[in-house]
Amino acid sequence: MLEEVPEFVDEAGPEHGKINTPDASPVDPGHVEIESSFAHTQAKRYWDRSGNSRDRGRAREQVLRLAATVGVVENFDIAAGGCYVWLKDADNDFDPDDGVFGPDRGHDLGDIELSGRYRFFEGHGLELAYIGGVTLPAGSSSSRDEIGTGQEFWSFNQTLATSKNWGKWTANAAVGYALPLGGKRENARGTFNADAAVGYQVLPWLQPEIELNYCHDFLAAEEDSEVLAATIGLVMPINEELRVNAGVQQGLWGQNADKATTLILAVKLAF
């Protein structure tokens, strides 16, 4: 009699990590994950206040990021991450006070993010977690010579994330809000994010996935900015120690925002 063919997905279920949507699965206690990623974003068009697409000078952003996540106790981990940013914008602003154009490029360290993730429910293939953290304004400020690489103010960030399995199918959803703090926030009043992702574990090392990503910046004395984008890509858990993510995000609709395309590559090592 032939041996029974083992289940395609093991007891741990399909990989929960996605490209742009947070997941609710903390790192196991005593374990560490280190992730390095590179994102290249460019835009040649933007959406005006009515949502109409218009031409703009080419804008480009490249971000090299490094982050580490440590499992502290059961259902709780902490993470820290930083980045280096390169910016270029051919559509630079004209300063009427001195009659010259502003800087069209800049590069420097970006802001630092610290966070903790607490999974408060797990059962029936469903996980729920709260992610709270802060953004430290470690990036450079804009000057006459260079575009700034940081937001220039502190922010308190909180996200509610969920992950759910259905056999080989896996889905994530998250909603979050970043609250700016201090006088340097100027017109910034907060950023709301909502993400949803679904993937299918075709092979133990290969999971195609698709996401919808929404972001709304609330501003005082200015028009708000919002963008709806889609992400498609591959999540590749090569083995227990190595995972590679590759994908592209495309802006679909927005107001007072660039119509941007982002290419993303990330490598995660687990110990």
MORAVEN-V718948 format. One record per residue. RES is the residue in one letter. PHI is phi in whole degrees, -180 to 180 (NA if undefined). D_FIRST is the distance of its C-alpha to the first C-alpha in whole Angstrom. Layout:
RES,PHI,D_FIRST ; RES,PHI,D_FIRST
This chain:
M,NA,0 ; L,-67,4 ; E,-69,7 ; E,-68,9 ; V,-71,12 ; P,-66,15 ; E,-61,18 ; F,-66,21 ; V,-104,23 ; D,-76,23 ; E,-62,25 ; A,-71,29 ; G,82,28 ; P,-69,30 ; E,-64,33 ; H,-89,36 ; G,-64,39 ; K,-125,41 ; I,-80,43 ; N,-123,46 ; T,-108,45 ; P,-61,45 ; D,-117,42 ; A,-102,42 ; S,-105,40 ; P,-69,42 ; V,-70,41 ; D,-62,39 ; P,-55,42 ; G,83,43 ; H,-104,42 ; V,-131,44 ; E,-122,43 ; I,-118,45 ; E,-123,46 ; S,-116,48 ; S,-140,48 ; F,-134,51 ; A,-128,52 ; H,-117,54 ; T,-119,56 ; Q,-146,59 ; A,-148,61 ; K,-120,63 ; R,-139,64 ; Y,-144,64 ; W,-99,64 ; D,-83,68 ; R,-63,69 ; S,-98,68 ; G,85,65 ; N,-86,66 ; S,-85,65 ; R,-136,67 ; D,-72,68 ; R,-148,68 ; G,-65,69 ; R,-64,65 ; A,-115,64 ; R,-140,61 ; E,-136,60 ; Q,-126,57 ; V,-130,56 ; L,-106,54 ; R,-120,53 ; L,-133,51 ; A,-140,50 ; A,-131,48 ; T,-126,47 ; V,-122,46 ; G,-76,44 ; V,-92,47 ; V,-137,45 ; E,-57,42 ; N,74,43 ; F,-146,46 ; D,-137,46 ; I,-127,50 ; A,-140,50 ; A,-141,53 ; G,-150,53 ; G,-141,56 ; C,-156,57 ; Y,-122,59 ; V,-126,60 ; W,-117,62 ; L,-127,64 ; K,-149,66 ; D,-144,68 ; A,-73,70 ; D,-97,71 ; N,-72,73 ; D,-79,75 ; F,-95,79 ; D,-96,81 ; P,-69,85 ; D,-69,86 ; D,-116,87 ; G,71,86 ; V,-129,83 ; F,-81,79 ; G,-78,77 ; P,-66,74 ; D,-109,71 ; R,-160,69 ; G,-174,68 ; H,-156,65 ; D,-180,65 ; L,-61,63 ; G,-99,61 ; D,-72,61 ; I,-107,59 ; E,-119,56 ; L,-122,55 ; S,-155,53 ; G,-132,51 ; R,-122,48 ; Y,-120,47 ; R,-88,44 ; F,-101,45 ; F,-151,42 ; E,-152,38 ; G,173,36 ; H,57,33 ; G,76,33 ; L,-115,37 ; E,-130,39 ; L,-128,43 ; A,-145,45 ; Y,-109,49 ; I,-119,50 ; G,-122,54 ; G,-171,56 ; V,-134,59 ; T,-109,60 ; L,-96,63 ; P,-76,65 ; A,-91,65 ; G,-75,65 ; S,-79,68 ; S,-92,71 ; S,-68,72 ; S,-138,76 ; R,-65,78 ; D,-102,76 ; E,-140,72 ; I,-76,70 ; G,-71,69 ; T,-108,65 ; G,-128,65 ; Q,-84,65 ; E,72,68 ; F,-145,68 ; W,-76,65 ; S,-145,63 ; F,-103,61 ; N,-114,57 ; Q,-141,55 ; T,-140,52 ; L,-107,49 ; A,-121,46 ; T,-138,42 ; S,-132,39 ; K,-144,36 ; N,-110,32 ; W,-134,30 ; G,64,27 ; K,-81,27 ; W,-83,31 ; T,-145,34 ; A,-138,37 ; N,-125,41 ; A,-147,44 ; A,-153,47 ; V,-129,51 ; G,-153,54 ; Y,-143,57 ; A,-107,59 ; L,-101,63 ; P,-72,65 ; L,-127,68 ; G,91,71 ; G,-69,74 ; K,-75,73 ; R,-68,70 ; E,52,73 ; N,-88,72 ; A,-69,68 ; R,-124,67 ; G,139,64 ; T,-131,60 ; F,-102,58 ; N,-126,54 ; A,-140,51 ; D,-136,48 ; A,-144,45 ; A,-141,42 ; V,-139,38 ; G,-137,35 ; Y,-132,32 ; Q,-79,29 ; V,-63,28 ; L,-131,26 ; P,-55,26 ; W,-110,30 ; L,-143,31 ; Q,-135,33 ; P,-65,35 ; E,-146,38 ; I,-139,41 ; E,-137,44 ; L,-117,47 ; N,-128,50 ; Y,-123,53 ; C,-139,56 ; H,-132,60 ; D,-95,63 ; F,-93,66 ; L,-129,69 ; A,-99,72 ; A,65,75 ; E,-144,73 ; E,-71,70 ; D,-62,67 ; S,-121,64 ; E,-148,61 ; V,-143,58 ; L,-114,54 ; A,-130,52 ; A,-120,48 ; T,-120,46 ; I,-127,43 ; G,-178,41 ; L,-124,38 ; V,-104,37 ; M,-125,35 ; P,-78,33 ; I,-59,32 ; N,-158,31 ; E,-68,32 ; E,-101,36 ; L,-134,37 ; R,-135,37 ; V,-122,39 ; N,-117,41 ; A,-145,42 ; G,-170,44 ; V,-137,47 ; Q,-115,49 ; Q,-126,52 ; G,-66,55 ; L,-104,55 ; W,-159,58 ; G,-172,60 ; Q,-141,64 ; N,52,66 ; A,-151,63 ; D,-72,62 ; K,-93,60 ; A,-105,57 ; T,-120,54 ; T,-126,52 ; L,-100,50 ; I,-131,48 ; L,-136,46 ; A,-138,45 ; V,-127,43 ; K,-120,42 ; L,-112,41 ; A,-116,40 ; F,-127,40
